[in-house]
Amino acid sequence: MHRRTSPLSLVLLGLGTFLLVLAPLLAWYVKPHAAVNPINIDTTAVFTGRGSYFDTAVIKTVQGKRITVTQQVRGNVEDSERSGRAVWDVTTSVDTDKTLPAADPHDALEFFTNRWVTDRRTNKPVHCCGENPRFEGDAYLKFPFDVRKHSYQWWDNSLGGAVTVHYRGTKKVQGYAGYRFTATVAPTKIGTRLVPGSIVHEPRHGQVLAEEWYSNHGIELVADQRTGRVLYAQTGPRRTLRAPSAKKDAVVLLDSRKIAFTTATQKDAVKQAKKESGQLLMVGQTLPIGATLAGSVLALAGGVLAGRRSPRPTSASTPPLPVLT
């Protein structure tokens, strides 16, 4: 009796094999291609806090005023596609209640534009495409994908250099947990500025090249582990002027213990992080694990059925003819 393989067993074996091959492809090929910095980003983050600033209208530092920082990030799709990098144009405005809404840069306490260019996969700075200034470090607008529990080099735009931010455990932002990092910045000379001598206690001189100093009471960042998106950011900037070669500050330009993401900015960041993290989780874990389990079951079922071959019908044998004598 001849036996033949069941068509169903072949189907199950083929489908199971396909899923077993698909699983590692999803984890090792599709996920890395999905975990890339976007080129069509368009986000706005708003920070608020209270502090002191130098009011040019009264020529003195005023205390206890509300300070608002608005940071807009837009991807330059054309330059990104041409270079193969993530090219983001960043506009930052520091305002008081007098200069809000942050529409006219001429009224702001500070207003500056930057171009941030990164490798889309590693988030490392790439020095091309009109980058401004020359950034260094591991992170600036976001952390790398798959954030680790160790220190990172975070670019501080006010300092003009990278600051080591240290891992401090986890923290929930709007009910969503992320990795928390902190740092401080000691007083550092960051440049010079030509000002009237009277401002820095040098009334005998009409104009002096005053030294500009920067420090930070405390930087706090909370990042989504999978995407590196910043869920919460807090900074405590202090900018002062000193007379040339002086050891003490002469005037405070800006000083705040805490300027942080508004609640609306936190909620938007968490919403985006949940969406993006869920997509990466599905491609990197959920689908590969599901494909492996389903593929194993189907392949096993196909193998069992193949071992139970169905009998193939054969033609009936011809009875022997009687012998005629």
C-alpha positions as CSV (number, residue, x, y, z in Angstrom):
1,M,0.0,0.0,0.0
2,H,1.4,3.4,-1.0
3,R,1.1,6.5,1.2
4,R,1.1,10.2,0.3
5,T,1.8,13.4,2.3
6,S,-1.2,15.4,3.4
7,P,-1.5,18.8,1.6
8,L,-2.5,20.3,5.0
9,S,0.7,19.2,6.6
10,L,2.7,20.9,3.8
11,V,0.8,24.1,4.3
12,L,1.3,24.1,8.0
13,L,5.0,23.3,7.6
14,G,5.5,26.1,5.1
15,L,3.6,28.7,7.1
16,G,5.4,27.7,10.3
17,T,8.8,28.0,8.6
18,F,7.9,31.4,7.2
19,L,6.9,32.7,10.6
20,L,10.1,31.3,12.2
21,V,12.2,33.1,9.6
22,L,10.1,36.3,9.9
23,A,10.6,36.6,13.7
24,P,14.3,37.4,13.7
25,L,13.9,39.6,10.6
26,L,11.4,41.8,12.6
27,A,13.7,42.0,15.6
28,W,17.1,42.4,13.8
29,Y,16.2,44.2,10.6
30,V,12.7,45.9,10.8
31,K,13.1,47.4,14.3
32,P,16.5,49.0,13.7
33,H,15.1,50.6,10.6
34,A,12.0,51.8,12.5
35,A,14.1,53.3,15.4
36,V,15.3,56.4,13.6
37,N,15.0,60.1,14.2
38,P,12.2,61.5,12.1
39,I,12.8,64.1,9.4
40,N,9.4,65.6,9.3
41,I,9.3,66.6,13.0
42,D,7.3,69.7,14.0
43,T,7.0,70.2,17.8
44,T,6.9,73.0,20.3
45,A,7.9,72.8,23.9
46,V,7.1,75.5,26.4
47,F,9.0,76.0,29.7
48,T,7.8,78.4,32.5
49,G,9.2,79.5,35.8
50,R,9.9,82.5,38.0
51,G,13.2,84.4,38.4
52,S,15.2,87.6,37.9
53,Y,16.2,89.3,34.7
54,F,17.8,92.5,33.6
55,D,15.1,94.9,32.4
56,T,16.6,97.3,29.8
57,A,13.6,99.6,30.3
58,V,14.6,100.5,33.9
59,I,18.3,99.5,33.5
60,K,18.3,97.1,36.5
61,T,17.6,93.6,37.5
62,V,14.0,92.9,38.5
63,Q,13.1,90.1,40.8
64,G,10.4,87.4,41.0
65,K,9.1,87.7,37.4
66,R,7.6,85.0,35.2
67,I,9.9,83.7,32.5
68,T,8.8,81.7,29.5
69,V,11.0,79.7,27.2
70,T,9.5,78.5,23.9
71,Q,11.4,76.0,21.8
72,Q,10.2,75.0,18.3
73,V,11.8,72.2,16.4
74,R,11.1,71.6,12.7
75,G,12.6,69.1,10.4
76,N,14.0,70.2,7.1
77,V,12.8,67.4,5.0
78,E,14.6,68.5,1.8
79,D,18.0,68.7,3.4
80,S,17.4,65.5,5.4
81,E,16.5,63.5,2.3
82,R,19.5,64.9,0.4
83,S,22.0,64.2,3.2
84,G,20.5,61.0,4.7
85,R,20.6,62.7,8.1
86,A,18.0,64.2,10.5
87,V,18.3,68.0,9.9
88,W,16.3,69.9,12.5
89,D,16.0,73.7,12.7
90,V,15.5,74.9,16.3
91,T,14.2,78.3,17.3
92,T,14.4,79.3,21.0
93,S,12.8,82.4,22.6
94,V,13.2,83.5,26.2
95,D,10.3,85.9,27.1
96,T,8.8,87.9,30.0
97,D,5.1,88.6,30.3
98,K,5.7,91.9,28.4
99,T,7.0,90.1,25.3
100,L,4.5,87.3,25.1
101,P,3.3,85.8,22.8
102,A,6.8,85.0,21.5
103,A,6.2,86.3,18.0
104,D,8.7,89.1,17.6
105,P,12.3,88.1,18.4
106,H,13.3,91.8,18.8
107,D,11.4,92.0,22.0
108,A,12.6,88.8,23.7
109,L,15.1,88.6,26.4
110,E,17.0,86.1,24.2
111,F,16.2,84.7,20.8
112,F,18.4,82.4,18.8
113,T,18.2,79.8,16.0
114,N,20.2,76.6,15.7
115,R,20.5,73.7,13.3
116,W,20.9,70.3,14.8
117,V,22.1,67.5,12.5
118,T,22.2,63.9,13.7
119,D,22.7,60.4,12.5
120,R,19.2,59.1,12.4
121,R,20.0,55.8,14.2
122,T,22.6,56.7,16.8
123,N,21.5,60.3,17.5
124,K,25.1,61.3,17.3
125,P,25.9,64.8,16.0
126,V,26.9,65.0,12.3
127,H,28.9,68.0,11.2
128,C,27.4,68.9,7.9
129,C,24.4,70.6,6.3
130,G,24.8,74.0,7.9
131,E,25.0,72.7,11.5
132,N,25.0,75.6,13.9
133,P,26.8,75.7,16.3
134,R,29.1,72.7,16.2
135,F,27.4,70.3,18.6
136,E,29.0,67.5,20.6
137,G,27.8,64.8,23.0
138,D,25.3,62.1,23.0
139,A,22.1,64.0,23.2
140,Y,20.5,67.5,23.0
141,L,16.8,67.6,21.9
142,K,16.4,63.9,22.7
143,F,18.4,60.9,24.0
144,P,19.4,58.0,21.8
145,F,17.0,55.1,21.3
146,D,17.1,52.4,24.0
147,V,18.3,54.7,26.8
148,R,20.6,53.0,29.3
149,K,21.1,53.4,33.0
150,H,24.4,55.3,32.8
151,S,25.6,58.9,32.3
152,Y,25.2,60.8,29.0
153,Q,26.8,63.9,27.5
154,W,23.9,66.4,27.1
155,W,24.5,69.5,25.0
156,D,23.9,72.7,27.0
157,N,23.3,75.4,24.4
158,S,23.8,78.2,26.9
159,L,27.2,76.8,28.0
160,G,28.2,76.0,24.4
161,G,29.4,72.6,25.5
162,A,28.3,69.2,26.7
163,V,27.3,68.5,30.4
164,T,27.5,65.1,32.0
165,V,24.0,64.1,33.1
166,H,23.9,61.3,35.6
167,Y,21.2,58.5,35.8
168,R,19.1,58.9,39.0
169,G,16.5,56.2,38.7
170,T,13.0,56.4,37.3
171,K,10.4,59.1,37.6
172,K,6.8,59.3,36.5
173,V,5.6,62.1,34.3
174,Q,1.8,62.4,34.0
175,G,1.7,58.8,35.2
176,Y,4.2,57.5,32.7
177,A,7.6,56.2,33.9
178,G,10.9,57.4,32.3
179,Y,14.6,57.4,33.2
180,R,15.7,60.5,35.2
181,F,19.0,62.3,34.7
182,T,20.4,65.3,36.5
183,A,23.4,67.7,36.4
184,T,24.6,71.1,37.6
185,V,26.9,73.6,35.9
186,A,29.6,75.5,37.8
187,P,30.1,79.2,36.9
188,T,31.9,79.3,33.6
189,K,33.0,82.2,31.4
190,I,31.2,81.9,28.1
191,G,32.2,85.1,26.3
192,T,32.4,88.9,26.4
193,R,29.9,91.7,25.8
194,L,30.4,95.4,25.3
195,V,28.4,97.3,27.8
196,P,28.4,100.7,29.6
197,G,30.9,100.7,32.4
198,S,28.4,101.8,34.9
199,I,26.5,98.5,34.6
200,V,29.5,96.5,35.9
201,H,30.6,99.1,38.5
202,E,33.2,100.8,36.2
203,P,31.7,104.3,35.9
204,R,35.0,105.8,34.9
205,H,34.9,103.9,31.6
206,G,32.2,104.7,29.0
207,Q,32.3,101.2,27.5
208,V,33.9,98.0,28.8
209,L,34.2,94.5,27.4
210,A,32.5,92.7,30.3
211,E,32.8,89.0,30.9
212,E,29.7,86.9,30.5
213,W,29.3,84.0,32.9
214,Y,26.9,81.1,33.0
215,S,26.0,78.5,35.6
216,N,23.1,76.2,36.2
217,H,21.4,75.5,39.5
218,G,20.2,72.2,38.2
219,I,19.3,70.3,35.0
220,E,16.7,67.5,35.3
221,L,15.6,65.4,32.3
222,V,13.2,62.5,32.2
223,A,13.5,60.4,29.0
224,D,11.4,57.6,27.6
225,Q,13.5,54.4,27.7
226,R,12.7,53.1,24.2
227,T,12.5,56.2,22.1
228,G,14.7,58.6,24.0
229,R,12.0,61.3,23.8
230,V,12.3,63.9,26.6
231,L,9.1,63.7,28.7
232,Y,10.1,66.3,31.2
233,A,12.9,69.0,31.2
234,Q,13.8,71.4,33.9
235,T,16.7,73.9,34.0
236,G,18.0,76.5,36.5
237,P,20.0,79.0,34.4
238,R,22.0,81.9,35.8
239,R,23.8,84.4,33.5
240,T,25.7,87.3,34.8
241,L,28.2,90.0,33.8
242,R,31.5,90.8,35.5
243,A,34.0,93.6,35.0
244,P,37.1,92.5,33.1
245,S,39.1,90.1,35.3
246,A,36.7,90.6,38.3
247,K,36.1,87.7,40.7
248,K,32.5,88.5,41.4
249,D,29.3,89.1,39.4
250,A,28.4,92.7,38.8
251,V,24.9,92.3,37.4
252,V,22.4,89.5,36.9
253,L,21.1,89.1,33.3
254,L,19.0,86.0,34.1
255,D,18.5,83.8,37.1
256,S,16.0,81.2,37.9
257,R,16.0,78.1,40.1
258,K,13.5,76.3,38.1
259,I,12.1,76.7,34.5
260,A,10.3,73.5,33.5
261,F,8.0,72.0,30.9
262,T,4.4,73.1,31.3
263,T,1.8,70.5,32.0
264,A,0.5,70.8,28.4
265,T,4.0,70.1,27.1
266,Q,4.4,67.1,29.4
267,K,1.1,65.6,28.3
268,D,2.0,66.0,24.7
269,A,5.4,64.5,25.2
270,V,4.0,61.5,27.1
271,K,1.3,61.0,24.4
272,Q,3.9,60.8,21.6
273,A,6.2,58.6,23.6
274,K,3.5,56.1,24.3
275,K,2.6,55.9,20.6
276,E,6.2,55.6,19.4
277,S,7.3,53.3,22.2
278,G,4.3,51.0,21.5
279,Q,5.2,50.8,17.8
280,L,8.8,49.9,18.6
281,L,7.6,47.3,21.2
282,M,5.3,45.7,18.7
283,V,8.0,45.4,16.0
284,G,10.8,44.5,18.3
285,Q,9.2,42.2,20.8
286,T,5.5,41.5,20.4
287,L,5.4,40.4,16.8
288,P,8.7,38.5,16.9
289,I,7.7,36.5,20.0
290,G,4.2,35.9,18.5
291,A,5.7,34.8,15.2
292,T,8.1,32.4,16.9
293,L,5.4,30.8,19.0
294,A,2.9,30.5,16.2
295,G,5.6,29.3,13.8
296,S,6.7,26.6,16.2
297,V,3.2,25.4,16.8
298,L,2.4,25.3,13.1
299,A,5.6,23.6,12.1
300,L,5.2,21.0,14.8
301,A,1.6,20.3,13.7
302,G,2.7,20.0,10.1
303,G,5.4,17.6,11.1
304,V,3.0,15.4,13.1
305,L,0.5,15.3,10.2
306,A,3.3,14.5,7.7
307,G,4.2,11.5,9.9
308,R,0.7,10.2,9.6
309,R,0.6,9.7,5.9
310,S,-2.8,8.8,4.4
311,P,-3.0,5.6,2.4
312,R,-3.0,5.9,-1.4
313,P,-5.7,3.8,-3.1
314,T,-4.3,1.0,-5.5
315,S,-6.1,-0.9,-8.3
316,A,-7.6,-4.3,-7.3
317,S,-5.6,-7.3,-8.3
318,T,-6.9,-9.6,-11.0
319,P,-8.1,-13.0,-9.7
320,P,-6.2,-16.0,-11.1
321,L,-7.9,-17.5,-14.2
322,P,-8.9,-21.1,-13.9
323,V,-6.6,-23.6,-15.5
324,L,-8.2,-25.3,-18.4
325,T,-7.2,-28.7,-19.1
